[in-house]
Amino acid sequence: MIIGTPVGAPLGATGRGLLGFWRVRFPFTFMGVMALAIGAWVVVYVAAHRALDQVSQDLAVGTALVCFGFGGYVLIRRVVRGPQH
C-alpha cells in the first residue's frame, strides 16, 4: 500500500491522495537497518564511556535493546514475508 493513495486507485493516478501528500512508500526496511545501527552505536558509546552513572548506562542499554528488538523484527519479517508490494 502506498500512503496517501485511495484504496482501489491505480498506481499511476496523478494528484494527491487522502492525506494530502504525494505517494510515498513507508521505508520499514530502512527503519530496521537504522534501528540496528543506532543500537550498535549506543553499545559502542556506553562501552567507551564507562564513567557514566548507573542510571544513564541502564537507559542506554534499554534503548539499545529496544532498537535491536525493533530492527530484528522488521528485518526478520521482511525476510520471511518478502517484499509486500
CORRAWO-V119011 format. One record per run of one state. SS is the DSSP state (H for helix, E for strand, C for the rest). FROM is the first residue (numbers start at 1). TO is the last residue. If there is no record, write none. Layout:
# CORRAWO-V119011
SS;FROM;TO + SS;FROM;TO
This chain:
# CORRAWO-V119011
C;1;2 + E;3;3 + C;4;23 + E;24;24 + C;25;27 + H;28;48 + C;49;53 + H;54;81 + C;82;85
